[in-house]
Amino acid sequence: TLRAWRLGEAGCVLGQRQQPWGLMHLPAGGFEAALRGITDGWLDDGVPLIAAGMVGSAQGWREVPYVDCPAGAEALASGLLAIDAGAGLTLHVVPGVRHPRPDVMRGEETQCLGALALQPALAERATLLLPGTHSKWLRVAHGRIVDFQTYMTGELYALLREHSILGRPARVAGPQASDEAFDRGVAALRGEPQAGLSPLLFGTRALVLSGRLQAAQSL
């Protein structure tokens, strides 16, 4: 989903829009048309344009090199890439951040800076969780992103639900959210952290087969 915000003085939000566009689904005319479409009527006063996220990836409008972790506002600002967006417009794209682990992110670094601007007390020391298809855990110190890790939680869940033997019983029964079943899974992982995720996942199937867990609550 492509999202756009029109900002005023001190970052106040004057308008917000979204379109079902992305790297794999752009309107006729590509990136330029998407930009013009989602900002229609907003650019008459020559406001600056800035974008973050996958628009700066290798598959995006133009690839913007990552900056290395630790990274703060100054490092990200120095890595901005100006793109000729047509019709006399210039779009500045925020770089992503790279960790030598290896790990990378694009877009979450901008969300992090926004959180620090809204809550300055977090800048000294904080851990931020950004849930999603690829969830990010960011560690902040002295206003900079000093560490982060990516967890493929959303994508892994979708794969297990749609394409695994674990997901089939739940789909047939109709998935039913259960706090008790969720807490049970967390307790199992805490109780056997050395076992790893794979055998614990299959344990879910064993519980269903033995009648100790309802199929609807298995995934």
C-alpha positions as CSV (number, residue, x, y, z in Angstrom):
1,T,0.0,0.0,0.0
2,L,1.3,3.5,-0.9
3,R,0.6,6.1,1.8
4,A,1.1,9.8,1.6
5,W,0.9,12.6,4.2
6,R,0.8,16.3,3.6
7,L,2.6,18.0,6.5
8,G,2.4,21.6,7.7
9,E,4.5,23.6,10.2
10,A,6.1,21.6,13.0
11,G,5.1,18.4,11.2
12,C,1.4,18.7,11.8
13,V,-0.7,16.5,9.4
14,L,-2.8,18.4,7.0
15,G,-4.0,15.5,4.9
16,Q,-3.5,11.8,4.4
17,R,-4.1,9.4,1.5
18,Q,-3.5,5.9,0.5
19,Q,-3.7,3.8,-2.7
20,P,-3.4,0.0,-3.3
21,W,-0.1,0.5,-5.1
22,G,3.3,-1.0,-4.6
23,L,6.4,-2.3,-6.3
24,M,4.5,-5.1,-8.0
25,H,1.3,-3.1,-8.7
26,L,1.7,0.4,-10.1
27,P,-0.7,2.5,-12.1
28,A,-0.1,3.1,-15.8
29,G,2.8,5.5,-16.0
30,G,4.7,3.8,-13.2
31,F,6.3,5.5,-10.3
32,E,5.8,9.1,-11.7
33,A,2.1,8.5,-12.2
34,A,1.8,7.0,-8.7
35,L,3.5,10.1,-7.2
36,R,1.3,12.5,-9.1
37,G,-1.8,10.6,-8.4
38,I,-1.4,10.4,-4.6
39,T,-0.3,14.0,-4.3
40,D,-2.8,15.5,-6.7
41,G,-3.6,19.1,-5.5
42,W,-0.9,19.1,-2.9
43,L,2.0,20.4,-4.9
44,D,0.8,23.8,-6.0
45,D,2.9,25.6,-3.4
46,G,6.1,23.8,-4.4
47,V,6.4,21.9,-1.1
48,P,9.4,19.6,-0.8
49,L,8.9,15.9,-1.4
50,I,10.4,13.0,0.6
51,A,9.8,9.3,0.5
52,A,10.9,6.3,2.4
53,G,10.6,2.5,2.1
54,M,10.8,0.1,-0.8
55,V,10.7,3.0,-3.3
56,G,14.5,3.2,-2.6
57,S,15.2,-0.5,-3.0
58,A,16.8,-2.3,-5.9
59,Q,13.3,-3.0,-7.3
60,G,12.1,0.5,-6.5
61,W,12.2,3.8,-8.4
62,R,15.9,4.3,-7.8
63,E,18.2,2.3,-5.5
64,V,19.4,4.3,-2.6
65,P,22.5,2.9,-0.8
66,Y,22.1,1.8,2.8
67,V,23.8,3.7,5.6
68,D,25.5,1.6,8.2
69,C,24.3,1.0,11.7
70,P,24.5,2.8,14.1
71,A,22.6,5.5,12.3
72,G,20.7,8.6,13.3
73,A,19.0,11.5,11.6
74,E,22.2,13.1,10.4
75,A,23.4,9.9,8.7
76,L,20.1,9.3,7.0
77,A,19.9,12.9,5.9
78,S,23.4,12.7,4.4
79,G,22.3,9.6,2.5
80,L,19.2,11.2,0.9
81,L,19.0,10.7,-2.9
82,A,17.4,13.3,-5.1
83,I,15.3,11.8,-8.0
84,D,14.0,13.7,-11.0
85,A,10.2,13.0,-10.6
86,G,9.2,14.7,-13.8
87,A,7.1,17.9,-14.3
88,G,9.9,19.9,-12.5
89,L,9.5,17.9,-9.3
90,T,12.4,16.5,-7.2
91,L,11.8,13.6,-4.8
92,H,14.2,12.9,-2.0
93,V,14.4,9.3,-1.0
94,V,15.5,8.2,2.5
95,P,18.2,5.4,2.6
96,G,17.7,2.2,4.5
97,V,19.9,1.0,7.3
98,R,22.3,-2.0,7.1
99,H,23.6,-4.1,10.0
100,P,26.7,-6.3,9.6
101,R,24.9,-9.3,11.1
102,P,23.6,-9.1,8.1
103,D,20.2,-7.4,8.3
104,V,18.6,-4.5,6.5
105,M,15.5,-2.4,6.6
106,R,13.8,0.3,4.6
107,G,11.1,2.5,5.9
108,E,11.3,1.5,9.6
109,E,14.2,3.8,10.2
110,T,12.0,6.7,9.2
111,Q,9.2,5.5,11.5
112,C,11.8,5.2,14.3
113,L,12.8,8.9,13.8
114,G,9.2,9.9,13.9
115,A,8.7,8.0,17.2
116,L,11.7,9.8,18.7
117,A,10.4,13.2,17.5
118,L,7.0,12.5,19.2
119,Q,8.5,11.0,22.3
120,P,12.0,12.6,22.9
121,A,12.5,10.7,26.1
122,L,12.9,7.5,24.1
123,A,16.0,8.9,22.3
124,E,18.3,8.2,25.2
125,R,17.6,4.5,25.5
126,A,14.7,2.4,24.1
127,T,13.6,-0.7,22.3
128,L,11.0,-0.2,19.6
129,L,8.9,-3.0,18.1
130,L,7.5,-2.6,14.6
131,P,5.1,-5.5,13.8
132,G,4.3,-6.6,10.3
133,T,5.1,-9.1,7.6
134,H,8.8,-8.7,8.6
135,S,8.7,-7.5,12.1
136,K,11.6,-5.3,13.3
137,W,13.0,-4.9,16.8
138,L,15.1,-1.7,17.0
139,R,17.4,-0.7,19.8
140,V,17.9,3.0,20.2
141,A,20.6,4.8,22.2
142,H,21.5,8.5,22.2
143,G,19.1,9.2,19.3
144,R,20.6,6.6,17.0
145,I,19.6,3.1,15.8
146,V,22.4,1.1,17.3
147,D,21.0,-2.4,16.7
148,F,18.0,-4.2,15.1
149,Q,16.8,-7.6,14.1
150,T,14.2,-8.8,11.6
151,Y,11.7,-11.6,12.4
152,M,9.7,-13.0,9.5
153,T,6.6,-13.4,11.7
154,G,3.9,-12.4,9.4
155,E,5.3,-14.1,6.3
156,L,6.0,-17.3,8.3
157,Y,2.5,-17.4,9.7
158,A,1.0,-17.0,6.2
159,L,3.2,-19.8,4.8
160,L,2.3,-22.1,7.7
161,R,-1.4,-21.3,7.5
162,E,-1.8,-21.7,3.7
163,H,0.9,-24.2,2.7
164,S,1.6,-26.6,5.7
165,I,0.1,-29.6,7.4
166,L,-0.2,-27.4,10.5
167,G,-2.5,-24.9,8.8
168,R,-4.9,-27.4,7.2
169,P,-6.8,-28.4,10.3
170,A,-7.2,-24.8,11.4
171,R,-8.5,-23.8,7.9
172,V,-11.0,-26.6,7.8
173,A,-12.3,-25.9,11.3
174,G,-12.2,-22.1,10.8
175,P,-9.4,-20.4,12.8
176,Q,-10.4,-19.2,16.2
177,A,-8.2,-16.8,18.2
178,S,-7.4,-18.0,21.7
179,D,-5.4,-16.2,24.3
180,E,-5.0,-19.4,26.2
181,A,-3.6,-21.3,23.2
182,F,-1.2,-18.4,22.5
183,D,0.0,-18.2,26.1
184,R,0.5,-22.0,25.9
185,G,2.8,-21.6,22.9
186,V,4.8,-18.9,24.5
187,A,5.2,-21.0,27.6
188,A,6.4,-24.0,25.5
189,L,9.1,-21.9,23.8
190,R,10.3,-20.4,27.1
191,G,10.4,-23.9,28.6
192,E,12.5,-25.4,25.9
193,P,14.4,-22.6,24.2
194,Q,17.2,-25.0,23.2
195,A,14.7,-27.1,21.1
196,G,14.3,-24.4,18.4
197,L,11.2,-23.4,16.6
198,S,10.7,-26.3,14.1
199,P,10.1,-29.2,16.6
200,L,7.9,-27.0,18.7
201,L,5.8,-26.1,15.7
202,F,5.2,-29.8,14.9
203,G,4.3,-30.3,18.5
204,T,1.2,-28.3,17.7
205,R,0.1,-31.0,15.3
206,A,0.7,-33.7,17.9
207,L,-1.5,-31.8,20.4
208,V,-4.3,-31.7,17.8
209,L,-4.0,-35.4,17.0
210,S,-4.1,-36.3,20.7
211,G,-7.1,-34.2,21.3
212,R,-5.2,-31.9,23.7
213,L,-5.7,-28.8,21.4
214,Q,-8.7,-27.8,19.3
215,A,-7.8,-27.6,15.6
216,A,-9.4,-24.2,15.3
217,Q,-6.9,-22.9,17.9
218,S,-3.8,-24.6,16.5
219,L,-2.6,-21.7,14.2
